[in-house]
């Protein structure tokens, strides 16, 4: 069930109303049922894998906590980590391999019958696998106690607002909230609706609109040269940010309707002064997961400098592979790792885990953004060959500025009104992120006089409605991971 579908609108309305009607002691049962219904609406078989993951980690966490010695604790931990990792690898590697083999058969390069096997990557599997593994590791380390109530733990793993693409929840923060008896909170619920509206604006008005042009160019990379690659690469940077942070806003806002606080996942990441700072602001729940469960166990920065650099590189290679087995993702992860190593060596001074120099300079913002856009080329390109083709032709004909610009305008083939709309929506996004560095934008708008704030609400809803009139639910980018 997609967040940007009419089915979800009906589903959420019904669940919201019934949740506060159902007696408090049965609410966990109702929410658990609703979460499984939400997930199995995508594919009925998905529920089996979700239940298997829940049951396995629930049992092993209890056994880990009661294990008499460290060796048995470790065996229980590996009993959960190994099979879940193996399943994830099967889906990550199996589906592309089968698709490639079928393509070779269809092209006549292999003389055999087409394979009927179709490996479908279950939506959200990476996210709830990581959430479950993080829980098991925390129990193993003694940070939390294993949850005795299977129902509450099952709800922790399957809570529908965050199930498909995060934020990845931590048991010490989320489980107590799921158990707490709560009454309807008008302020929290209305704030959640406003946050959801902003998320829909980012997804429908910015991400989906930008995606049309981005897909046209990236899917036919060898048909273009020059400035058009620079333009669509910046557009993709905006698209993926709005698509993913839009999902997170909807998820966090949705959870607020039920009085649940999910972790903040994005904090104006493109207003970062360094790559390290970017990763403290981008997809925070996943970044901190890799930090706590990959980087730190490898030794983190409590090792010699060369080993610390290796740990950074390995962590980002794992992050790249998490996104997919394609070489494009591996390159993307490797480049981010190398950039982090470069910053660590050049600017060793740290404070609260974020790289800082003695004095921040404004030029660091555009330089950081340019580096990020460069890495996004590998992330979005269909193949490594396409990525290097684009990079080698980014400045094609730049010696003739008029032709450089004219070729891009012709290739993009966009009405001027559409261009203006994109620039305007990007400006709104930038302004929102800039203000949010200092204060809560939604709270700021809510404190305005009624005519002002309701004018903003109506305008936002009208724009969203205009961009979703076709009724086509476009899948969120991170569902494929």
PyMOL commands that set and color helices and strands:
alter all, ss='L'
color gray80, all
select helices_A, chain A and resi 6-19+24-40+46-66+70-106+125-141+150-158+160-163+171-179+186-218+221-223+227-256+269-271+275-279+284-295+305-323+327-346+363-380+384-392+401-412+416-436+441-446+450-467+477-480
alter helices_A, ss='H'
color red, helices_A
select strands_A, chain A and resi 350-351+354-355
alter strands_A, ss='S'
color yellow, strands_A
deselect
rebuild
show_as cartoon
